[in-house]
Amino acid sequence: MNQPINDGSTFEKAIVVSSVEEEYRYVKQVCAECKFIRQSLASNNGKPYDILEFKKPEGETVFFYFDISNFFGK
């Protein structure tokens, strides 16, 4: 069975990070022209996640999922 590529597109493909700054650095690398819309906290299968919502220049809304269990609540 193949492991999913962690591109941040879903809970299952969430990117494991150690800080909020790391989340924003990742988004800047993959979507430099994107405009920040909102950040929200979610839980999935007992783990905490940050979900960042951005709008691409052409108008498409994109979400990035980050596994924050390494630092959230510690």
Buried (B, 14 or more C-beta within 10 A) or exposed (E): EEEEEBEBBEBEBBBEBEEBEBBBEBBEEEBEEBEEEEBEEEEBEEEBBBBBBBBEEEEEEBBBBBBBBEEBEE
